[in-house]
């Protein structure tokens, strides 16, 4: 991943633009964790812990 950030920084000349893929992957991962947790809670008939 660091090689990709370095390549993008070199090509674009901007460090914030090079970090955008990392931010996007982090956001997608967070959404997947929330979605899978919600789905498993509904499938198992269990109540969420934050009650």
N, CA, C and O of each residue as an XYZ file, in Angstrom:
204
protein
N       0.821     -1.184      0.000
C       0.000      0.000      0.000
C       0.870      1.254      0.000
O       0.526      2.237     -0.656
N       1.972      1.239      0.711
C       2.824      2.427      0.753
C       3.429      2.720     -0.620
O       3.647      3.882     -0.962
N       3.703      1.678     -1.407
C       4.225      1.908     -2.758
C       3.176      2.597     -3.625
O       3.508      3.453     -4.444
N       1.913      2.223     -3.446
C       0.832      2.852     -4.199
C       0.694      4.324     -3.821
O       0.498      5.174     -4.689
N       0.794      4.621     -2.541
C       0.708      6.018     -2.097
C       1.881      6.824     -2.660
O       1.701      7.952     -3.119
N       3.058      6.251     -2.625
C       4.226      6.930     -3.188
C       4.087      7.174     -4.679
O       4.433      8.246     -5.176
N       3.579      6.176     -5.391
C       3.378      6.321     -6.834
C       2.360      7.418     -7.131
O       2.587      8.267     -7.993
N       1.229      7.396     -6.409
C       0.205      8.408     -6.640
C       0.691      9.808     -6.279
O       0.353     10.779     -6.957
N       1.485      9.913     -5.211
C       2.034     11.223     -4.833
C       2.969     11.727     -5.929
O       2.958     12.909     -6.273
N       3.767     10.832     -6.465
C       4.698     11.220     -7.529
C       3.945     11.650     -8.784
O       4.313     12.641     -9.415
N       2.900     10.917     -9.152
C       2.155     11.215    -10.370
C       1.285     12.462    -10.247
O       1.186     13.247    -11.190
N       0.656     12.645     -9.093
C      -0.245     13.783     -8.932
C       0.453     15.010     -8.356
O       0.000     16.135     -8.567
N       1.541     14.807     -7.636
C       2.233     15.926     -7.002
C       1.547     16.408     -5.744
O       1.872     17.472     -5.217
N       0.592     15.619     -5.260
C      -0.174     16.029     -4.095
C      -0.308     14.860     -3.128
O      -0.767     13.781     -3.505
N       0.091     15.078     -1.893
C      -0.026     14.019     -0.900
C      -1.466     13.741     -0.495
O      -1.824     12.573     -0.350
N      -2.326     14.765     -0.302
C      -3.724     14.480      0.040
C      -4.445     13.649     -1.020
O      -5.244     12.776     -0.682
N      -4.171     13.912     -2.289
C      -4.800     13.119     -3.357
C      -4.310     11.677     -3.290
O      -5.073     10.752     -3.569
N      -3.063     11.480     -2.927
C      -2.514     10.127     -2.825
C      -3.151      9.346     -1.677
O      -3.188      8.116     -1.714
N      -3.653     10.047     -0.658
C      -4.284      9.370      0.478
C      -5.755      9.030      0.246
O      -6.338      8.290      1.038
N      -6.360      9.541     -0.801
C      -7.773      9.281     -1.065
C      -8.101      7.788     -1.187
O      -9.103      7.358     -0.617
N      -7.309      6.976     -1.902
C      -7.643      5.542     -1.949
C      -7.618      4.885     -0.568
O      -8.440      4.014     -0.284
N      -6.698      5.289      0.276
C      -6.627      4.742      1.631
C      -7.870      5.130      2.427
O      -8.418      4.303      3.156
N      -8.314      6.359      2.300
C      -9.536      6.805      2.978
C     -10.753      6.059      2.458
O     -11.628      5.676      3.234
N     -10.814      5.852      1.152
C     -11.950      5.147      0.560
C     -11.994      3.701      1.047
O     -13.067      3.200      1.385
N     -10.857      3.029      1.088
C     -10.821      1.644      1.563
C     -11.219      1.547      3.031
O     -11.895      0.598      3.430
N     -10.809      2.511      3.829
C     -11.182      2.534      5.241
C     -12.687      2.712      5.406
O     -13.309      2.037      6.227
N     -13.267      3.613      4.633
C     -14.710      3.840      4.705
C     -15.489      2.602      4.264
O     -16.484      2.240      4.892
N     -15.044      1.956      3.197
C     -15.704      0.732      2.726
C     -15.607     -0.359      3.777
O     -16.578     -1.077      4.014
N     -14.452     -0.494      4.410
C     -14.287     -1.498      5.461
C     -15.209     -1.243      6.643
O     -15.789     -2.182      7.188
N     -15.351      0.008      7.043
C     -16.260      0.346      8.151
C     -17.701      0.011      7.807
O     -18.434     -0.529      8.635
N     -18.105      0.330      6.586
C     -19.476      0.023      6.178
C     -19.721     -1.486      6.149
O     -20.793     -1.948      6.540
N     -18.736     -2.248      5.691
C     -18.880     -3.703      5.665
C     -19.005     -4.280      7.068
O     -19.821     -5.173      7.299
N     -18.213     -3.784      7.999
C     -18.291     -4.269      9.381
C     -19.668     -3.989      9.959
O     -20.260     -4.861     10.594
N     -20.184     -2.788      9.749
C     -21.502     -2.449     10.260
C     -22.593     -3.284      9.596
O     -23.509     -3.751     10.273
N     -22.508     -3.474      8.297
C     -23.502     -4.248      7.570
C     -23.496     -5.711      8.005
O     -24.556     -6.293      8.232
N     -22.323     -6.301      8.123
C     -22.232     -7.713      8.522
C     -22.715     -7.896      9.952
O     -23.394     -8.878     10.252
N     -22.380     -6.972     10.835
C     -22.852     -7.059     12.214
C     -24.356     -6.942     12.302
O     -24.991     -7.662     13.072
N     -24.935     -6.043     11.525
C     -26.390     -5.871     11.523
C     -27.071     -7.120     10.960
O     -28.080     -7.583     11.493
N     -26.514     -7.652      9.889
C     -27.097     -8.835      9.260
C     -27.029    -10.035     10.192
O     -28.001    -10.783     10.303
N     -25.906    -10.232     10.858
C     -25.766    -11.361     11.770
C     -26.702    -11.235     12.962
O     -27.231    -12.234     13.448
N     -26.906    -10.014     13.431
C     -27.819     -9.798     14.554
C     -29.241    -10.175     14.152
O     -29.955    -10.818     14.921
N     -29.648     -9.781     12.964
C     -31.007    -10.095     12.508
C     -31.170    -11.582     12.209
O     -32.232    -12.144     12.474
N     -30.143    -12.228     11.666
C     -30.245    -13.641     11.303
C     -30.297    -14.536     12.540
O     -30.986    -15.556     12.544
N     -29.580    -14.157     13.571
C     -29.516    -14.978     14.777
C     -30.640    -14.673     15.754
O     -30.812    -15.392     16.738
N     -31.391    -13.643     15.505
C     -32.473    -13.272     16.390
C     -31.993    -12.695     17.712
O     -32.762    -12.587     18.668
N     -30.740    -12.330     17.762
C     -30.182    -11.770     18.995
C     -30.412    -10.273     19.044
O     -30.542     -9.614     18.013
N     -30.459     -9.754     20.242
C     -30.574     -8.310     20.404
C     -29.188     -7.700     20.372
O     -28.230     -8.338     20.808
N     -29.052     -6.480     19.868
C     -27.750     -5.811     19.864
C     -27.251     -5.550     21.286
O     -28.049     -5.427     22.216
N     -25.967     -5.469     21.447
C     -25.376     -5.280     22.774
C     -25.659     -3.884     23.336
O     -25.737     -3.717     24.553
N     -25.812     -2.898     22.482
C     -25.987     -1.504     22.942
C     -27.456     -1.234     23.230
O     -28.090     -0.431     22.546
N     -27.985     -1.889     24.221
C     -29.395     -1.681     24.592
C     -29.507     -1.064     25.943
O     -30.615     -0.817     26.419
